[in-house]
Amino acid sequence: MYILGINAAYHESAACLIKDGQVVMAIEEERLNRVKHGKLSTPETTGQLPWKSIQKCLDAAAITLQDCEHIGYSFSPEMLQKGVAAWRAAGDGAQGWALEKESYQTLQGGLSFAEGVLSSKQQLMEEAGFSGQFHFLPHHDCHAASAFHVSPFDKAAVLVIDGIGEWASTSLYYGDGNMLRKEYDFLFPNSLGFVWEKLSKYLGFSQYDASKVMGLAAYGDSAKTIGLFSKLVTDKENMTVDMAVLRHESPDFSTLEALFDLPRRHEPVDFSARNWQAYVDVAAGLQLLTEQILLHILRRFDRENYRNLCMAGGVALNCAANGVIVRENLFDDVFVQPASNDSGTALGAAYLIWNQILGQPRDYVFNHAYLGPEYSDQEIETVLKRTNLAYKKVDIAREVAKVLAGGSIVGWFSGRMEWGPRALGSRSLLADPRNKDVRELMNVKVKHRELYRPFCPSILGEHAEQWFCGSTRVTAGKYMLTTSTVQPGKAELIPAVVHFDGTVRAQAVYAQDHPAYHRLISEFAALTGIPLLLNTSFNDSEPIVCTPQDAISTFMKTDIDYLALGNYLVSKH
């Protein structure tokens, strides 16, 4: 039986195909259409389905849409309607401030959004010929299923925290066997995700740039601003947001400017920014607020009977907060679904149908994130022959280890593409972590991004605890979704991957998950005594590369020294 899961309502459009409970493919639309986040997130784009991702999944199984028995769409228009009705009945429906033209909260925006969601069923059934069962599924249920139903746990506490689903911003579940039971919802407008979106824009970034603000926070003093955040989030334990101060989806930043006594920035904060320290103190306060709220929420769970935690939703990508959660030892193990943003709900929709609606037993465990397409050496050479690049087939792990140890930056393209926003050794840019200058080189000449941005290490899993302590031991440590502290005497050996606050966002790499990447790091360790590499996503202000042609294009426009395509080592001369 084939089941197709789709996410398209807001952003991070994606598709996931499963066969008899096993993943065939999961892929984000942005990797194929080369548009960040798949599409603009506006009410008018809601009806844009991830057709390229859908087709890629179908091609991987050599089937057509007519061969699928079920399609799950990760949004419920019925739940949205109920939420809007309850909000209006409570008298909170009218805002006293202007909204952006493309706000979902305007009457026209709300109508366009609902129309786009409903059109998805029509497009798939009436226009594309799907004749099976179509399911509109609650957004947070799909997030929860994406984390629990594929986790290694028989039972777990499950936290979903993002901007908003239909009307909930945060949901608490218990997972037992093949069933999820919702325990509690925090409802709009009380959304930690919305706080991050607005503050990201206040600091000069886009609403999608929470990870940049998280990295910025390490340079700040949270003690200087955490008290001010009490005017914005008036009750941390119950996550109560004062919307009159936040003014989400409004072009008005005057309330935040008055709160922090700083003008809104129109360019991202960087080292050269005027009032740099004041702005990074705001970021630091926001990060601390997030950690405090998450710990309050997690203590609501029955941790005596539910000793493991699953997390999903955009806020669950905050690896610094996840590191704090792990170090608090509230749970024995923590699994964060690697595509915790909305793309992951495509996977969740498929498993919500398979395990919960159809009642099938859970027999798939998410052991790795390599769920995208892969390309054979023959396919790669066919592309290389069309270029003027010099290339040769080599023992790729050994040769790349040598050039990395010699100071080169390498684009590493190996195996199936990763699922989720983190590069995990299939579509990665790699460098020697011993080189303290490589961070600036990578930011300026390769990634073309802010100078303060940190880089992460990929470390052999069997050596992780010898180098880092706190987070690599949990399941989430395999996906670069926690932070750890560095063991004494180690930080000075790997300056390129240790952040300003002394933490690292490490990926523990195991041979059974990605043999080629594990061998590369092993070869580098044999040459240098250092069992880790600097790893960042293979892109340049664009989605992570997907195809060999994508990799070559990014290689040619940046100062990457070598490109490892499958078993071919490629140079520009």
DOBA-436008 format. One record per residue (C-alpha): y, z, x; residue in three letters; residue number from 1. Coordinates in nm, 2 decimals, decimal comma, padded with zeros to 4 digits. Last residue first. Layout:
% DOBA-436008
{{Y Z X} ALA NUM}
...
***
This chain:
% DOBA-436008
{{02,37 -01,34 04,16} HIS 573}
{{02,39 -01,15 03,84} LYS 572}
{{02,07 -00,95 03,88} SER 571}
{{01,75 -00,93 03,67} VAL 570}
{{01,44 -00,73 03,73} LEU 569}
{{01,16 -00,85 03,49} TYR 568}
{{00,88 -00,63 03,37} ASN 567}
{{01,04 -00,57 03,03} GLY 566}
{{01,41 -00,65 03,09} LEU 565}
{{01,54 -00,44 03,37} ALA 564}
{{01,90 -00,53 03,42} LEU 563}
{{02,08 -00,46 03,75} TYR 562}
{{02,43 -00,37 03,87} ASP 561}
{{02,60 -00,29 03,54} ILE 560}
{{02,97 -00,36 03,58} ASP 559}
{{03,01 -00,49 03,22} THR 558}
{{03,04 -00,83 03,04} LYS 557}
{{02,72 -00,98 03,18} MET 556}
{{02,49 -00,69 03,11} PHE 555}
{{02,62 -00,66 02,76} THR 554}
{{02,54 -01,02 02,69} SER 553}
{{02,20 -00,99 02,87} ILE 552}
{{02,10 -00,69 02,66} ALA 551}
{{02,20 -00,86 02,33} ASP 550}
{{01,99 -01,16 02,44} GLN 549}
{{01,69 -00,95 02,51} PRO 548}
{{01,72 -00,81 02,16} THR 547}
{{01,83 -00,47 02,02} CYS 546}
{{02,14 -00,35 02,21} VAL 545}
{{02,30 -00,03 02,10} ILE 544}
{{02,59 -00,10 01,85} PRO 543}
{{02,92 -00,19 02,01} GLU 542}
{{03,18 -00,03 02,23} SER 541}
{{02,97 -00,12 02,54} ASP 540}
{{02,60 -00,07 02,48} ASN 539}
{{02,28 00,06 02,64} PHE 538}
{{02,30 00,42 02,53} SER 537}
{{02,32 00,69 02,80} THR 536}
{{02,06 00,83 03,05} ASN 535}
{{02,12 01,00 03,38} LEU 534}
{{01,78 01,04 03,53} LEU 533}
{{01,54 01,33 03,58} LEU 532}
{{01,26 01,46 03,80} PRO 531}
{{01,48 01,50 04,12} ILE 530}
{{01,27 01,52 04,44} GLY 529}
{{01,44 01,19 04,55} THR 528}
{{01,17 00,92 04,60} LEU 527}
{{00,88 01,08 04,41} ALA 526}
{{01,12 01,19 04,14} ALA 525}
{{01,24 00,84 04,09} PHE 524}
{{00,88 00,72 04,06} GLU 523}
{{00,82 00,99 03,80} SER 522}
{{01,13 00,89 03,61} ILE 521}
{{01,01 00,54 03,59} LEU 520}
{{00,66 00,65 03,50} ARG 519}
{{00,79 00,85 03,20} HIS 518}
{{00,99 00,55 03,09} TYR 517}
{{00,69 00,32 03,10} ALA 516}
{{00,46 00,57 02,93} PRO 515}
{{00,69 00,64 02,63} HIS 514}
{{00,54 00,90 02,40} ASP 513}
{{00,21 00,99 02,57} GLN 512}
{{00,38 01,01 02,91} ALA 511}
{{00,63 01,28 02,79} TYR 510}
{{01,01 01,27 02,82} VAL 509}
{{01,22 01,59 02,74} ALA 508}
{{01,57 01,46 02,65} GLN 507}
{{01,85 01,69 02,77} ALA 506}
{{02,19 01,76 02,63} ARG 505}
{{02,32 01,97 02,92} VAL 504}
{{02,53 02,28 02,94} THR 503}
{{02,76 02,41 03,20} GLY 502}
{{03,08 02,41 02,99} ASP 501}
{{03,22 02,10 03,17} PHE 500}
{{02,89 01,91 03,10} HIS 499}
{{02,61 01,88 03,35} VAL 498}
{{02,48 01,52 03,38} VAL 497}
{{02,66 01,38 03,68} ALA 496}
{{02,65 01,70 03,87} PRO 495}
{{02,27 01,69 03,93} ILE 494}
{{02,20 01,90 04,24} LEU 493}
{{02,49 02,14 04,19} GLU 492}
{{02,35 02,23 03,85} ALA 491}
{{02,01 02,34 03,98} LYS 490}
{{02,08 02,66 04,17} GLY 489}
{{02,03 02,88 03,86} PRO 488}
{{01,86 02,70 03,56} GLN 487}
{{02,09 02,48 03,36} VAL 486}
{{02,18 02,58 03,00} THR 485}
{{02,03 02,38 02,72} SER 484}
{{02,18 02,16 02,44} THR 483}
{{01,98 02,02 02,15} THR 482}
{{01,94 01,68 01,99} LEU 481}
{{01,83 01,47 02,29} MET 480}
{{01,52 01,36 02,10} TYR 479}
{{01,24 01,53 02,28} LYS 478}
{{01,42 01,86 02,26} GLY 477}
{{01,40 01,86 01,88} ALA 476}
{{01,03 01,96 01,92} THR 475}
{{01,13 02,29 02,09} VAL 474}
{{01,08 02,36 02,46} ARG 473}
{{01,39 02,15 02,57} THR 472}
{{01,62 02,41 02,41} SER 471}
{{01,68 02,73 02,60} GLY 470}
{{01,64 02,68 02,97} CYS 469}
{{01,68 02,37 03,19} PHE 468}
{{01,55 02,28 03,53} TRP 467}
{{01,20 02,45 03,56} GLN 466}
{{01,18 02,44 03,18} GLU 465}
{{01,20 02,06 03,18} ALA 464}
{{00,94 01,99 03,45} HIS 463}
{{00,64 01,89 03,23} GLU 462}
{{00,88 01,71 02,99} GLY 461}
{{01,00 01,48 03,27} LEU 460}
{{01,37 01,48 03,23} ILE 459}
{{01,62 01,24 03,06} SER 458}
{{01,96 01,37 03,14} PRO 457}
{{02,28 01,33 02,93} CYS 456}
{{02,63 01,20 03,00} PHE 455}
{{02,96 01,36 02,92} PRO 454}
{{03,28 01,21 02,77} ARG 453}
{{03,59 01,34 02,94} TYR 452}
{{03,70 01,00 03,06} LEU 451}
{{03,72 00,84 02,72} GLU 450}
{{03,54 00,50 02,68} ARG 449}
{{03,50 00,17 02,84} HIS 448}
{{03,12 00,20 02,86} LYS 447}
{{03,07 00,01 03,19} VAL 446}
{{03,37 00,02 03,41} LYS 445}
{{03,56 00,33 03,29} VAL 444}
{{03,30 00,57 03,15} ASN 443}
{{03,01 00,47 03,38} MET 442}
{{03,23 00,48 03,69} LEU 441}
{{03,38 00,82 03,58} GLU 440}
{{03,03 00,96 03,54} ARG 439}
{{02,89 00,79 03,85} VAL 438}
{{03,12 00,99 04,08} ASP 437}
{{02,91 01,31 04,09} LYS 436}
{{02,61 01,11 04,21} ASN 435}
{{02,30 01,33 04,18} ARG 434}
{{02,23 01,22 03,83} PRO 433}
{{02,13 00,87 03,96} ASP 432}
{{02,19 00,61 03,69} ALA 431}
{{02,04 00,47 03,37} LEU 430}
{{02,18 00,27 03,08} LEU 429}
{{01,93 00,28 02,79} SER 428}
{{01,75 00,07 02,53} ARG 427}
{{01,40 00,20 02,55} SER 426}
{{01,46 00,53 02,72} GLY 425}
{{01,58 00,76 02,45} LEU 424}
{{01,91 00,61 02,34} ALA 423}
{{02,04 00,83 02,07} ARG 422}
{{02,18 00,69 01,74} PRO 421}
{{01,85 00,68 01,55} GLY 420}
{{01,53 00,49 01,57} TRP 419}
{{01,46 00,37 01,93} GLU 418}
{{01,37 00,01 02,02} MET 417}
{{01,01 -00,07 02,10} ARG 416}
{{00,92 -00,13 02,46} GLY 415}
{{01,16 -00,14 02,76} SER 414}
{{01,51 -00,25 02,82} PHE 413}
{{01,68 -00,05 03,10} TRP 412}
{{02,03 -00,15 03,20} GLY 411}
{{02,06 -00,02 03,56} VAL 410}
{{02,35 00,14 03,75} ILE 409}
{{02,30 00,13 04,12} SER 408}
{{02,32 00,42 04,37} GLY 407}
{{02,03 00,36 04,60} GLY 406}
{{01,81 00,60 04,41} ALA 405}
{{01,87 00,38 04,11} LEU 404}
{{01,78 00,07 04,31} VAL 403}
{{01,45 00,23 04,42} LYS 402}
{{01,36 00,37 04,08} ALA 401}
{{01,41 00,03 03,94} VAL 400}
{{01,17 -00,12 04,19} GLU 399}
{{00,89 00,13 04,12} ARG 398}
{{00,92 00,13 03,74} ALA 397}
{{00,94 -00,25 03,73} ILE 396}
{{00,65 -00,34 03,94} ASP 395}
{{00,80 -00,69 03,96} VAL 394}
{{00,87 -01,01 03,78} LYS 393}
{{01,17 -01,18 03,92} LYS 392}
{{01,52 -01,26 03,80} TYR 391}
{{01,84 -01,44 03,91} ALA 390}
{{02,07 -01,52 03,62} LEU 389}
{{02,17 -01,88 03,54} ASN 388}
{{02,06 -01,84 03,18} THR 387}
{{01,83 -02,03 02,95} ARG 386}
{{01,52 -01,94 03,15} LYS 385}
{{01,60 -01,57 03,08} LEU 384}
{{01,55 -01,62 02,71} VAL 383}
{{01,20 -01,77 02,75} THR 382}
{{01,13 -01,50 03,01} GLU 381}
{{01,19 -01,23 02,75} ILE 380}
{{00,97 -01,38 02,49} GLU 379}
{{00,69 -01,42 02,75} GLN 378}
{{00,75 -01,06 02,87} ASP 377}
{{00,69 -00,95 02,51} SER 376}
{{00,96 -00,81 02,29} TYR 375}
{{00,97 -00,49 02,09} GLU 374}
{{01,11 -00,41 01,74} PRO 373}
{{01,20 -00,06 01,61} GLY 372}
{{00,99 00,25 01,56} LEU 371}
{{01,02 00,42 01,91} TYR 370}
{{01,13 00,77 01,78} ALA 369}
{{00,83 00,97 01,90} HIS 368}
{{00,58 01,21 01,76} ASN 367}
{{00,68 01,18 01,39} PHE 366}
{{00,35 01,29 01,23} VAL 365}
{{00,18 01,08 00,97} TYR 364}
{{-00,11 01,22 00,77} ASP 363}
{{00,07 01,40 00,48} ARG 362}
{{-00,15 01,38 00,18} PRO 361}
{{-00,07 01,14 -00,10} GLN 360}
{{00,09 01,28 -00,42} GLY 359}
{{00,24 00,95 -00,54} LEU 358}
{{00,58 01,10 -00,61} ILE 357}
{{00,57 01,36 -00,33} GLN 356}
{{00,39 01,21 -00,04} ASN 355}
{{00,43 00,84 -00,07} TRP 354}
{{00,75 00,82 -00,27} ILE 353}
{{00,93 01,09 -00,07} LEU 352}
{{00,79 00,92 00,24} TYR 351}
{{00,96 00,59 00,18} ALA 350}
{{01,29 00,75 00,07} ALA 349}
{{01,28 00,97 00,38} GLY 348}
{{01,25 00,67 00,62} LEU 347}
{{01,55 00,51 00,45} ALA 346}
{{01,72 00,85 00,44} THR 345}
{{01,72 00,84 00,82} GLY 344}
{{02,00 00,58 00,82} SER 343}
{{02,23 00,84 00,66} ASP 342}
{{02,26 01,05 00,98} ASN 341}
{{01,96 01,24 01,09} SER 340}
{{01,81 00,94 01,27} ALA 339}
{{01,64 01,17 01,52} PRO 338}
{{01,49 01,41 01,26} GLN 337}
{{01,56 01,75 01,39} VAL 336}
{{01,25 01,96 01,44} PHE 335}
{{01,29 02,33 01,54} VAL 334}
{{01,02 02,57 01,65} ASP 333}
{{00,96 02,94 01,63} ASP 332}
{{01,27 03,01 01,42} PHE 331}
{{01,57 03,24 01,44} LEU 330}
{{01,55 03,24 01,81} ASN 329}
{{01,93 03,25 01,86} GLU 328}
{{01,88 03,01 02,15} ARG 327}
{{01,74 02,75 01,92} VAL 326}
{{02,04 02,78 01,68} ILE 325}
{{02,29 02,77 01,96} VAL 324}
{{02,13 02,45 02,09} GLY 323}
{{02,15 02,30 01,75} ASN 322}
{{02,52 02,38 01,74} ALA 321}
{{02,56 02,19 02,07} ALA 320}
{{02,33 01,91 01,95} CYS 319}
{{02,55 01,83 01,65} ASN 318}
{{02,33 01,56 01,50} LEU 317}
{{02,24 01,80 01,22} ALA 316}
{{02,59 01,75 01,09} VAL 315}
{{02,49 01,40 00,98} GLY 314}
{{02,20 01,51 00,77} GLY 313}
{{01,86 01,64 00,87} ALA 312}
{{01,70 01,96 00,99} MET 311}
{{01,35 02,10 00,99} CYS 310}
{{01,29 02,47 01,08} LEU 309}
{{00,97 02,66 01,16} ASN 308}
{{00,88 03,03 01,08} ARG 307}
{{00,88 03,01 00,70} TYR 306}
{{00,71 03,32 00,57} ASN 305}
{{00,93 03,58 00,76} GLU 304}
{{01,22 03,34 00,79} ARG 303}
{{01,29 03,34 00,41} ASP 302}
{{01,60 03,14 00,44} PHE 301}
{{01,96 03,26 00,38} ARG 300}
{{01,99 03,34 00,75} ARG 299}
{{02,01 02,96 00,81} LEU 298}
{{02,33 02,94 00,61} ILE 297}
{{02,51 03,21 00,81} HIS 296}
{{02,39 03,06 01,14} LEU 295}
{{02,51 02,72 01,03} LEU 294}
{{02,85 02,86 00,94} ILE 293}
{{02,90 03,03 01,27} GLN 292}
{{02,79 02,72 01,47} GLU 291}
{{03,03 02,50 01,27} THR 290}
{{03,32 02,74 01,32} LEU 289}
{{03,25 02,75 01,69} LEU 288}
{{03,27 02,37 01,70} GLN 287}
{{03,59 02,36 01,50} LEU 286}
{{03,75 02,62 01,72} GLY 285}
{{03,66 02,42 02,03} ALA 284}
{{03,81 02,10 01,88} ALA 283}
{{04,13 02,28 01,80} VAL 282}
{{04,14 02,42 02,16} ASP 281}
{{04,09 02,06 02,27} VAL 280}
{{04,42 01,97 02,10} TYR 279}
{{04,62 02,26 02,25} ALA 278}
{{04,48 02,18 02,60} GLN 277}
{{04,58 01,82 02,59} TRP 276}
{{04,94 01,89 02,47} ASN 275}
{{05,03 01,53 02,58} ARG 274}
{{04,71 01,33 02,63} ALA 273}
{{04,62 01,22 02,98} SER 272}
{{04,28 01,39 02,98} PHE 271}
{{04,18 01,22 02,65} ASP 270}
{{04,25 01,28 02,28} VAL 269}
{{04,19 00,97 02,08} PRO 268}
{{04,50 00,77 01,96} GLU 267}
{{04,70 00,83 01,65} HIS 266}
{{04,73 01,20 01,70} ARG 265}
{{04,83 01,43 01,42} ARG 264}
{{05,12 01,65 01,52} PRO 263}
{{05,05 02,01 01,64} LEU 262}
{{05,14 02,34 01,49} ASP 261}
{{04,77 02,41 01,41} PHE 260}
{{04,82 02,49 01,04} LEU 259}
{{05,14 02,29 00,99} ALA 258}
{{04,98 01,98 01,14} GLU 257}
{{04,67 02,04 00,93} LEU 256}
{{04,89 02,07 00,61} THR 255}
{{05,09 01,76 00,70} SER 254}
{{04,79 01,54 00,75} PHE 253}
{{04,84 01,33 00,44} ASP 252}
{{04,66 01,00 00,45} PRO 251}
{{04,41 01,15 00,20} SER 250}
{{04,04 01,11 00,21} GLU 249}
{{03,99 01,48 00,26} HIS 248}
{{04,30 01,69 00,19} ARG 247}
{{04,18 01,98 00,42} LEU 246}
{{04,45 02,23 00,32} VAL 245}
{{04,45 02,17 -00,06} ALA 244}
{{04,07 02,13 -00,03} MET 243}
{{04,03 02,49 00,07} ASP 242}
{{03,66 02,48 00,18} VAL 241}
{{03,42 02,76 00,09} THR 240}
{{03,11 02,77 00,31} MET 239}
{{02,95 03,06 00,14} ASN 238}
{{02,91 03,27 00,45} GLU 237}
{{03,21 03,10 00,61} LYS 236}
{{03,45 03,19 00,33} ASP 235}
{{03,81 03,06 00,36} THR 234}
{{03,72 02,74 00,54} VAL 233}
{{04,07 02,59 00,60} LEU 232}
{{04,28 02,91 00,62} LYS 231}
{{04,00 03,08 00,81} SER 230}
{{04,03 02,79 01,06} PHE 229}
{{04,34 02,95 01,20} LEU 228}
{{04,13 03,25 01,33} GLY 227}
{{03,91 03,01 01,53} ILE 226}
{{04,21 02,86 01,70} THR 225}
{{04,29 03,05 02,03} LYS 224}
{{03,94 03,21 02,06} ALA 223}
{{03,79 02,86 02,06} SER 222}
{{03,92 02,79 02,41} ASP 221}
{{03,88 02,42 02,48} GLY 220}
{{03,71 02,20 02,74} TYR 219}
{{03,36 02,21 02,58} ALA 218}
{{03,52 02,10 02,24} ALA 217}
{{03,58 01,75 02,37} LEU 216}
{{03,20 01,68 02,36} GLY 215}
{{03,19 01,79 02,00} MET 214}
{{03,50 01,58 01,92} VAL 213}
{{03,32 01,27 02,06} LYS 212}
{{03,01 01,35 01,86} SER 211}
{{03,22 01,37 01,54} ALA 210}
{{03,34 01,02 01,59} ASP 209}
{{03,25 00,85 01,26} TYR 208}
{{03,58 00,96 01,08} GLN 207}
{{03,77 00,77 01,36} SER 206}
{{03,94 00,95 01,65} PHE 205}
{{04,30 01,06 01,69} GLY 204}
{{04,25 01,44 01,67} LEU 203}
{{04,35 01,44 01,30} TYR 202}
{{04,09 01,17 01,24} LYS 201}
{{03,82 01,38 01,39} SER 200}
{{03,96 01,68 01,19} LEU 199}
{{03,92 01,49 00,86} LYS 198}
{{03,56 01,37 00,93} GLU 197}
{{03,45 01,71 01,07} TRP 196}
{{03,59 01,90 00,76} VAL 195}
{{03,41 01,64 00,54} PHE 194}
{{03,08 01,72 00,71} GLY 193}
{{03,14 02,09 00,66} LEU 192}
{{03,16 02,02 00,28} SER 191}
{{03,27 02,25 00,01} ASN 190}
{{03,44 01,99 -00,21} PRO 189}
{{03,17 01,92 -00,33} PHE 188}
{{02,86 02,14 -00,38} LEU 187}
{{02,65 02,38 -00,17} PHE 186}
{{02,30 02,35 -00,30} ASP 185}
{{02,01 02,60 -00,31} TYR 184}
{{01,63 02,64 -00,31} GLU 183}
{{01,50 02,28 -00,34} LYS 182}
{{01,12 02,27 -00,33} ARG 181}
{{00,96 02,00 -00,11} LEU 180}
{{00,59 01,92 -00,16} MET 179}
{{00,33 01,76 00,06} ASN 178}
{{00,21 02,08 00,22} GLY 177}
{{00,49 02,33 00,17} ASP 176}
{{00,85 02,25 00,25} GLY 175}
{{01,12 02,49 00,14} TYR 174}
{{01,46 02,35 00,08} TYR 173}
{{01,83 02,43 00,14} LEU 172}
{{02,09 02,17 00,06} SER 171}
{{02,44 02,10 00,20} THR 170}
{{02,71 01,86 00,08} SER 169}
{{02,59 01,83 -00,28} ALA 168}
{{02,75 01,58 -00,52} TRP 167}
{{02,56 01,26 -00,47} GLU 166}
{{02,50 01,31 -00,11} GLY 165}
{{02,81 01,45 00,07} ILE 164}
{{02,94 01,50 00,42} GLY 163}
{{02,62 01,62 00,58} ASP 162}
{{02,38 01,92 00,59} ILE 161}
{{02,01 01,92 00,49} VAL 160}
{{01,82 02,23 00,60} LEU 159}
{{01,44 02,26 00,56} VAL 158}
{{01,25 02,58 00,60} ALA 157}
{{00,90 02,49 00,70} ALA 156}
{{00,53 02,46 00,60} LYS 155}
{{00,25 02,25 00,74} ASP 154}
{{00,47 02,17 01,04} PHE 153}
{{00,43 01,86 01,27} PRO 152}
{{00,72 01,69 01,09} SER 151}
{{00,69 01,36 00,90} VAL 150}
{{00,72 01,51 00,55} HIS 149}
{{00,98 01,77 00,67} PHE 148}
{{01,26 01,57 00,83} ALA 147}
{{01,27 01,24 00,64} SER 146}
{{01,17 01,42 00,33} ALA 145}
{{01,48 01,65 00,35} ALA 144}
{{01,71 01,35 00,40} HIS 143}
{{01,55 01,17 00,11} CYS 142}
{{01,58 01,48 -00,11} ASP 141}
{{01,94 01,49 00,00} HIS 140}
{{02,01 01,15 -00,14} HIS 139}
{{01,83 01,19 -00,47} PRO 138}
{{01,61 00,88 -00,53} LEU 137}
{{01,67 00,56 -00,72} PHE 136}
{{01,32 00,43 -00,74} HIS 135}
{{01,21 00,06 -00,80} PHE 134}
{{00,85 00,00 -00,90} GLN 133}
{{00,70 -00,34 -00,81} GLY 132}
{{00,83 -00,69 -00,90} SER 131}
{{01,07 -00,77 -00,61} PHE 130}
{{01,20 -01,13 -00,67} GLY 129}
{{01,51 -01,13 -00,44} ALA 128}
{{01,76 -01,20 -00,72} GLU 127}
{{01,63 -01,01 -01,02} GLU 126}
{{01,44 -00,73 -00,85} MET 125}
{{01,62 -00,67 -00,52} LEU 124}
{{01,97 -00,77 -00,62} GLN 123}
{{01,94 -00,60 -00,96} GLN 122}
{{01,83 -00,27 -00,80} LYS 121}
{{02,11 -00,29 -00,55} SER 120}
{{02,37 -00,36 -00,82} SER 119}
{{02,35 00,00 -00,95} LEU 118}
{{02,47 00,14 -00,62} VAL 117}
{{02,76 -00,12 -00,61} GLY 116}
{{02,87 -00,04 -00,96} GLU 115}
{{02,87 00,33 -00,89} ALA 114}
{{03,09 00,28 -00,58} PHE 113}
{{03,33 00,04 -00,76} SER 112}
{{03,37 00,29 -01,04} LEU 111}
{{03,44 00,58 -00,80} GLY 110}
{{03,69 00,38 -00,60} GLY 109}
{{03,87 00,26 -00,91} GLN 108}
{{03,90 00,62 -01,04} LEU 107}
{{04,01 00,75 -00,70} THR 106}
{{03,77 00,99 -00,52} GLN 105}
{{03,58 00,73 -00,32} TYR 104}
{{03,90 00,66 -00,13} SER 103}
{{03,98 00,31 -00,02} GLU 102}
{{04,35 00,33 -00,09} LYS 101}
{{04,37 00,67 00,07} GLU 100}
{{04,45 00,95 -00,16} LEU 99}
{{04,79 01,10 -00,24} ALA 98}
{{04,82 01,47 -00,31} TRP 97}
{{04,79 01,70 -00,61} GLY 96}
{{04,43 01,62 -00,68} GLN 95}
{{04,29 01,60 -01,03} ALA 94}
{{03,92 01,66 -01,10} GLY 93}
{{03,91 02,04 -01,05} ASP 92}
{{03,91 02,13 -01,42} GLY 91}
{{03,56 02,27 -01,43} ALA 90}
{{03,47 02,00 -01,68} ALA 89}
{{03,58 01,73 -01,44} ARG 88}
{{03,36 01,86 -01,16} TRP 87}
{{03,06 01,90 -01,40} ALA 86}
{{03,10 01,54 -01,52} ALA 85}
{{03,14 01,41 -01,16} VAL 84}
{{02,82 01,59 -01,06} GLY 83}
{{02,62 01,46 -01,36} LYS 82}
{{02,73 01,10 -01,29} GLN 81}
{{02,63 01,13 -00,92} LEU 80}
{{02,29 01,27 -01,02} MET 79}
{{02,23 00,97 -01,24} GLU 78}
{{02,35 00,73 -00,98} PRO 77}
{{02,07 00,86 -00,75} SER 76}
{{02,09 00,76 -00,38} PHE 75}
{{01,83 00,68 -00,12} SER 74}
{{01,68 00,36 -00,26} TYR 73}
{{01,30 00,37 -00,27} GLY 72}
{{01,11 00,05 -00,31} ILE 71}
{{00,74 00,05 -00,43} HIS 70}
{{00,45 -00,19 -00,45} GLU 69}
{{00,56 -00,41 -00,16} CYS 68}
{{00,38 -00,74 -00,13} ASP 67}
{{00,65 -00,92 -00,33} GLN 66}
{{00,90 -00,84 -00,06} LEU 65}
{{00,71 -01,06 00,17} THR 64}
{{00,44 -00,97 00,43} ILE 63}
{{00,38 -01,03 00,80} ALA 62}
{{00,40 -00,65 00,87} ALA 61}
{{00,67 -00,69 01,13} ALA 60}
{{00,83 -00,97 00,93} ASP 59}
{{00,87 -00,74 00,63} LEU 58}
{{01,05 -00,48 00,85} CYS 57}
{{01,27 -00,74 01,01} LYS 56}
{{01,35 -00,88 00,66} GLN 55}
{{01,46 -00,54 00,53} ILE 54}
{{01,67 -00,48 00,84} SER 53}
{{01,84 -00,82 00,81} LYS 52}
{{01,90 -00,76 00,43} TRP 51}
{{02,07 -00,42 00,48} PRO 50}
{{02,22 -00,42 00,13} LEU 49}
{{02,59 -00,46 00,06} GLN 48}
{{02,64 -00,31 -00,29} GLY 47}
{{02,83 -00,02 -00,15} THR 46}
{{03,09 -00,24 00,03} THR 45}
{{03,37 -00,21 -00,23} GLU 44}
{{03,35 00,17 -00,23} PRO 43}
{{03,42 00,18 00,14} THR 42}
{{03,20 00,26 00,44} SER 41}
{{03,25 -00,05 00,65} LEU 40}
{{02,91 -00,21 00,74} LYS 39}
{{02,61 -00,16 00,95} GLY 38}
{{02,74 00,15 01,12} HIS 37}
{{02,90 -00,06 01,39} LYS 36}
{{02,85 -00,43 01,32} VAL 35}
{{02,60 -00,61 01,55} ARG 34}
{{02,42 -00,76 01,25} ASN 33}
{{02,08 -00,67 01,39} LEU 32}
{{02,13 -00,33 01,56} ARG 31}
{{02,39 -00,24 01,29} GLU 30}
{{02,12 -00,27 01,02} GLU 29}
{{01,93 00,03 01,14} GLU 28}
{{01,56 00,00 01,20} ILE 27}
{{01,23 00,16 01,09} ALA 26}
{{00,90 -00,03 01,14} MET 25}
{{00,54 -00,01 01,04} VAL 24}
{{00,54 00,36 00,98} VAL 23}
{{00,21 00,50 00,85} GLN 22}
{{00,16 00,63 00,49} GLY 21}
{{-00,07 00,35 00,37} ASP 20}
{{00,18 00,10 00,51} LYS 19}
{{00,54 00,22 00,57} ILE 18}
{{00,86 00,01 00,58} LEU 17}
{{01,19 00,15 00,68} CYS 16}
{{01,54 00,00 00,62} ALA 15}
{{01,89 00,09 00,73} ALA 14}
{{02,25 00,10 00,65} SER 13}
{{02,44 00,36 00,86} GLU 12}
{{02,72 00,38 00,59} HIS 11}
{{02,77 00,48 00,23} TYR 10}
{{02,52 00,36 -00,03} ALA 9}
{{02,29 00,14 00,18} ALA 8}
{{01,97 00,33 00,28} ASN 7}
{{01,64 00,16 00,20} ILE 6}
{{01,28 00,27 00,19} GLY 5}
{{01,00 00,01 00,15} LEU 4}
{{00,65 00,11 00,05} ILE 3}
{{00,34 -00,10 00,13} TYR 2}
{{00,00 00,00 00,00} MET 1}
***
